[in-house]
């Protein structure tokens, strides 16, 4: 099953003041369903270009998406 891009967003997730790119990828086991499997979080460091991936503990679900935002008032990005 090919891996598909599920969502993409940008934000400073490591606190260095440079925008990073955050992706969610996964597989679509049933083409006509919003269910996704093998969901992985990817972060591309905006400064170095290095890409990190994180396999999620629960790597399946319906309509996965990203939210990046300052939820604690100190400009930390949470996803």
Buried (B, 14 or more C-beta within 10 A) or exposed (E): EEEEEBBEBBBBBBEEEEBBBBBBBBBBEEEEEEBBEBBBBBBBBBEEEEEEEEEBEEBBBEEBEBEBEEEEEEEEBEE
